[in-house]
Amino acid sequence: MAGLVLVAFVGWVIAAACAPRVLGAEHFHGKRYVANPTRQRAMDTSRAKSIGRRVIRTVFAVRLGTEIYACSRHLFSESGCDFQFTSKYGNTTCGNFKARAYRSRIAVYYDAYNGGCGDF
C-alpha cells in the first residue's frame, strides 16, 4: 500500500512540475511582407531560408546559435521551412513558415508553438 501511495505522489509531483509549462504554451501564427526589389518570382530553398530567418528573428526573441531549419520547395514561387529555436527566455519554439514570392513583395506565413517540439 505504501508503494502505491509513493507512486501516486511521484506522479502528482511530475504532473505539477510539467503543468506550468503546458498551461503557458502559446500558439503563434501570422504573416509578414518583405519587399521584392529584384522582382524575381523563383523561390528556391536557400532564398526562402534567408528571408524566413530574418522574419522569424524579427517576430520572436531568438537566442542566436540555437536555430535549426529544414527546408523544401513546394512550387516554383513558394518554399517552406520547419524550424526550431530557443528563445532568449529559455523557451523552445517549433513551427514552420512558407515564403511565397510575388512581383512586388514576398509573403512569409508562419505558424509556431512553444509547448514542446516532440520529435522535431
MIROVEX-142988 format. One line per 3 residues: their letters; for each residue x, y, z of N, C-alpha, C. Coordinates in Angstrom, 2 decimals, padded with zeros to 5 digits. Example, Ala and Ser with C-alpha at 12.3 -4.5 7.8 and 13.67 -1.06 7.14 Angstrom:
<rs>
AS = 013.19/-005.69/007.80/012.30/-004.50/007.80/013.20/-003.30/007.80 | 012.85/-002.25/007.08/013.67/-001.06/007.14/012.90/000.03/007.87
</rs>
This chain:
<rs>
MAG = 000.82/-001.20/000.00/000.00/000.00/000.00/000.86/001.27/000.00 | 001.94/001.23/000.77/002.83/002.39/000.85/003.49/002.65/-000.50 | 003.81/001.56/-001.24/004.41/001.71/-002.57/003.45/002.38/-003.53
LVL = 002.17/002.05/-003.45/001.17/002.65/-004.32/001.01/004.13/-004.03 | 001.05/004.49/-002.75/000.95/005.89/-002.36/002.17/006.66/-002.85 | 003.34/006.05/-002.76/004.57/006.69/-003.22/004.53/006.91/-004.73
VAF = 004.06/005.92/-005.49/003.95/006.06/-006.94/002.96/007.16/-007.30 | 001.84/007.22/-006.60/000.84/008.25/-006.85/001.41/009.64/-006.53 | 002.16/009.73/-005.44/002.76/011.00/-005.06/003.79/011.46/-006.10
VGW = 004.64/010.55/-006.55/005.65/010.88/-007.56/004.96/011.32/-008.86 | 003.90/010.62/-009.24/003.14/011.01/-010.44/002.55/012.40/-010.29 | 002.04/012.71/-009.11/001.48/014.04/-008.87/002.55/015.12/-008.94
VIA = 003.73/014.85/-008.39/004.84/015.82/-008.42/005.27/016.07/-009.86 | 005.39/015.03/-010.66/005.77/015.19/-012.06/004.72/016.00/-012.81 | 003.46/015.69/-012.59/002.38/016.44/-013.26/002.38/017.90/-012.83
AAC = 002.64/018.15/-011.56/002.67/019.54/-011.09/003.85/020.30/-011.68 | 004.96/019.61/-011.85/006.14/020.27/-012.41/005.94/020.60/-013.89 | 005.22/019.74/-014.59/005.01/019.95/-016.02/003.84/020.86/-016.33
APR = 002.91/021.02/-015.40/001.70/021.80/-015.66/001.97/023.25/-016.05 | 002.83/023.98/-015.37/003.04/025.37/-015.78/003.56/025.49/-017.21 | 004.37/024.55/-017.62/004.90/024.60/-018.97/003.81/024.38/-020.00
VLG = 002.93/023.43/-019.74/001.85/023.15/-020.68/000.81/024.27/-020.65 | 000.49/024.75/-019.46/-000.51/025.80/-019.36/-000.02/027.11/-019.97 | 001.29/027.35/-019.96/001.84/028.58/-020.52/002.14/028.48/-022.00
AEH = 001.84/027.34/-022.62/002.15/027.15/-024.04/001.27/028.08/-024.89 | 001.89/028.62/-025.92/001.17/029.53/-026.80/001.34/029.11/-028.25 | 000.38/029.50/-029.05/000.40/029.24/-030.48/000.48/030.59/-031.20
FHG = 001.43/030.72/-032.10/001.63/031.97/-032.83/001.46/031.70/-034.31 | 000.72/032.54/-034.98/000.66/032.46/-036.43/000.40/033.86/-036.99 | 000.86/034.05/-038.20/000.70/035.35/-038.82/001.42/035.41/-040.15
KRY = 001.51/036.60/-040.69/002.23/036.79/-041.94/002.90/038.14/-041.94 | 004.00/038.19/-042.63/004.75/039.44/-042.80/005.08/039.57/-044.27 | 005.20/040.80/-044.71/005.56/041.06/-046.10/006.95/041.69/-046.15
VAN = 007.72/041.25/-047.13/009.07/041.75/-047.35/009.12/042.26/-048.79 | 009.82/043.36/-049.01/009.94/043.90/-050.37/010.68/042.91/-051.27 | 010.33/042.93/-052.55/010.98/042.09/-053.55/011.61/043.01/-054.60
PTR = 012.74/043.63/-054.30/013.33/044.61/-055.22/013.79/044.01/-056.54 | 014.15/042.71/-056.55/014.61/042.09/-057.79/013.44/041.67/-058.69 | 012.23/041.62/-058.11/011.02/041.22/-058.82/011.08/039.79/-059.33
QRA = 011.99/038.98/-058.78/012.08/037.57/-059.17/011.02/036.78/-058.43 | 010.34/035.90/-059.16/009.32/035.07/-058.54/009.84/033.70/-058.13 | 010.99/033.29/-058.64/011.53/031.99/-058.27/011.93/032.00/-056.79
MDT = 011.49/030.99/-056.05/011.79/030.92/-054.63/012.41/029.56/-054.33 | 013.74/029.50/-054.36/014.39/028.25/-054.01/014.56/028.18/-052.50 | 015.04/027.05/-052.00/015.08/026.85/-050.55/016.07/027.78/-049.85
SRA = 017.18/028.09/-050.49/018.14/028.98/-049.82/017.60/030.40/-049.69 | 016.89/030.86/-050.70/016.28/032.19/-050.64/015.18/032.23/-049.59 | 014.35/031.19/-049.54/013.28/031.12/-048.54/013.85/031.09/-047.12
KSI = 014.91/030.31/-046.92/015.51/030.21/-045.60/016.07/031.56/-045.15 | 016.73/032.25/-046.05/017.31/033.56/-045.72/016.23/034.57/-045.35 | 015.19/034.63/-046.16/014.10/035.58/-045.91/013.32/035.19/-044.66
GRR = 013.00/033.91/-044.53/012.25/033.43/-043.36/013.01/033.62/-042.07 | 014.31/033.40/-042.10/015.13/033.58/-040.90/015.07/035.03/-040.42 | 015.12/035.97/-041.36/015.01/037.39/-040.98/013.67/037.69/-040.33
VIR = 012.60/037.13/-040.89/011.26/037.36/-040.34/011.14/036.73/-038.96 | 011.58/035.48/-038.80/011.49/034.80/-037.51/012.28/035.54/-036.45 | 013.46/036.03/-036.78/014.26/036.78/-035.82/013.62/038.12/-035.46
TVF = 012.83/038.67/-036.38/012.14/039.93/-036.10/010.92/039.70/-035.20 | 010.19/038.62/-035.46/008.95/038.36/-034.73/009.23/037.79/-033.34 | 010.22/036.89/-033.23/010.50/036.20/-031.97/011.84/036.63/-031.38
AVR = 012.00/036.44/-030.08/013.26/036.74/-029.39/014.14/035.49/-029.47 | 014.85/035.33/-030.56/015.64/034.13/-030.83/017.01/034.26/-030.18 | 017.41/033.21/-029.45/018.78/033.15/-028.94/019.65/032.66/-030.08
LGT = 020.56/033.50/-030.51/021.38/033.19/-031.67/022.19/031.92/-031.43 | 022.33/031.13/-032.48/023.07/029.89/-032.40/022.23/028.69/-032.02 | 020.94/028.89/-031.77/020.07/027.77/-031.37/019.06/027.41/-032.45
EIY = 019.20/027.98/-033.63/018.21/027.76/-034.68/018.53/026.51/-035.51 | 017.48/025.80/-035.90/017.58/024.66/-036.82/016.52/024.88/-037.89 | 016.90/024.74/-039.15/015.95/024.89/-040.27/016.04/023.66/-041.18
ACS = 014.91/023.20/-041.65/014.84/022.12/-042.64/013.87/022.59/-043.72 | 014.36/022.83/-044.93/013.57/023.50/-045.96/013.29/022.58/-047.16 | 012.19/022.89/-047.85/011.85/022.18/-049.07/011.10/023.13/-050.00
RHL = 011.15/022.81/-051.28/010.47/023.64/-052.28/009.10/023.05/-052.57 | 008.08/023.89/-052.54/006.72/023.44/-052.79/006.31/023.69/-054.24 | 006.53/024.90/-054.69/006.17/025.32/-056.04/007.29/026.19/-056.60
FSE = 007.15/026.62/-057.83/008.15/027.49/-058.44/008.37/028.74/-057.60 | 007.28/029.34/-057.12/007.39/030.61/-056.39/007.18/030.45/-054.89 | 007.25/029.21/-054.37/006.98/029.00/-052.95/007.87/027.91/-052.38
SGC = 008.48/028.20/-051.25/009.26/027.22/-050.50/008.90/027.37/-049.03 | 009.15/026.32/-048.27/008.83/026.37/-046.85/009.91/025.73/-046.01 | 009.90/026.05/-044.74/010.89/025.52/-043.80/010.22/025.17/-042.48
DFQ = 010.67/024.08/-041.87/010.36/023.79/-040.48/011.51/024.37/-039.66 | 011.20/024.87/-038.48/012.26/025.46/-037.67/012.08/025.13/-036.20 | 013.18/025.24/-035.48/013.18/025.11/-034.03/014.24/026.07/-033.50
FTS = 013.94/026.73/-032.40/014.92/027.60/-031.76/014.60/027.71/-030.28 | 015.57/028.20/-029.53/015.39/028.51/-028.12/015.34/030.02/-028.00 | 014.34/030.52/-027.29/014.21/031.97/-027.14/015.20/032.48/-026.11
KYG = 015.32/033.78/-026.04/016.20/034.41/-025.05/015.72/034.16/-023.63 | 014.46/033.72/-023.49/013.87/033.45/-022.19/013.93/031.97/-021.83 | 014.52/031.14/-022.72/014.68/029.72/-022.42/013.59/028.81/-022.95
NTT = 012.59/029.34/-023.63/011.52/028.51/-024.18/011.94/027.91/-025.52 | 011.63/026.65/-025.73/011.86/026.02/-027.02/010.63/026.23/-027.88 | 010.83/026.72/-029.09/009.73/027.02/-030.01/009.96/026.27/-031.30
CGN = 008.90/025.66/-031.82/008.95/024.94/-033.09/007.84/025.45/-033.98 | 008.03/025.30/-035.27/006.99/025.70/-036.20/007.45/025.57/-037.62 | 006.73/026.25/-038.48/007.10/026.25/-039.90/006.67/027.57/-040.52
FKA = 007.27/027.85/-041.66/006.88/029.02/-042.43/006.97/028.68/-043.90 | 006.23/029.43/-044.68/006.38/029.34/-046.13/006.56/030.74/-046.67 | 007.42/030.83/-047.67/007.70/032.11/-048.31/007.21/032.02/-049.74
RAY = 006.34/032.92/-050.12/005.79/032.93/-051.47/006.13/034.27/-052.13 | 006.72/034.19/-053.30/007.18/035.39/-054.00/006.14/035.88/-055.00 | 005.86/037.15/-054.92/005.05/037.85/-055.91/005.96/038.89/-056.56
RSR = 005.52/039.53/-057.59/006.38/040.51/-058.28/006.80/041.66/-057.38 | 005.88/042.18/-056.60/006.21/043.38/-055.80/006.66/043.07/-054.38 | 006.29/041.90/-053.83/006.64/041.60/-052.45/006.69/040.09/-052.22
IAV = 007.23/039.72/-051.09/007.31/038.32/-050.68/006.50/038.19/-049.40 | 005.58/037.24/-049.39/004.76/036.99/-048.22/005.36/035.82/-047.45 | 005.53/035.99/-046.15/006.03/034.92/-045.28/004.94/034.61/-044.27
YYD = 004.40/033.39/-044.35/003.36/032.92/-043.46/004.01/032.01/-042.42 | 003.84/032.28/-041.13/004.48/031.46/-040.11/003.46/030.92/-039.12 | 003.83/029.79/-038.53/002.99/029.11/-037.55/003.95/028.48/-036.54
AYN = 003.86/028.85/-035.27/004.81/028.37/-034.27/004.09/028.02/-032.97 | 004.72/027.14/-032.18/004.15/026.67/-030.93/005.28/026.48/-029.94 | 005.15/027.01/-028.74/006.22/026.89/-027.76/005.90/025.91/-026.64
GGC = 005.03/024.97/-026.89/004.67/023.98/-025.87/005.44/022.69/-025.95 | 006.56/022.67/-026.65/007.33/021.43/-026.82/007.35/021.06/-028.29 | 008.40/020.37/-028.67/008.59/020.09/-030.08/008.39/018.63/-030.47
GDF = 008.22/017.77/-029.54/008.03/016.36/-029.88/009.25/015.78/-030.54 | 009.09/015.25/-031.75/010.18/014.58/-032.47/010.82/015.44/-033.52 | 010.89/016.73/-033.32/011.46/017.59/-034.36/012.83/017.09/-034.73
</rs>
